[in-house]
Amino acid sequence: MTAAAPPPPTDLDPRLLEVLVCPVTRAPLFYDRARGELISNAAKLAYPIRDGVPIMLPEEARSLED
């Protein structure tokens, strides 16, 4: 059995990126297009983007400390 391929990169509206901030720290986010995530360096969290929608819930975020 083979692993599922990662989803193709999603384009994110640059205007949306300008207004989104980390819900934990209120710091700016970095868009990682290749992984389809919004990165908060301050909180060390990566928020997923699913079907073009950023999921800004801390419990859905991936820890960058792993």
Secondary structure, DSSP 4 states (H G I P E B T S, - for coil): -PPPPPPPP----HHHHHH-B-TTT--B-EEETTTTEEEETTTTEEEEEETTEE---GGGSEETT-
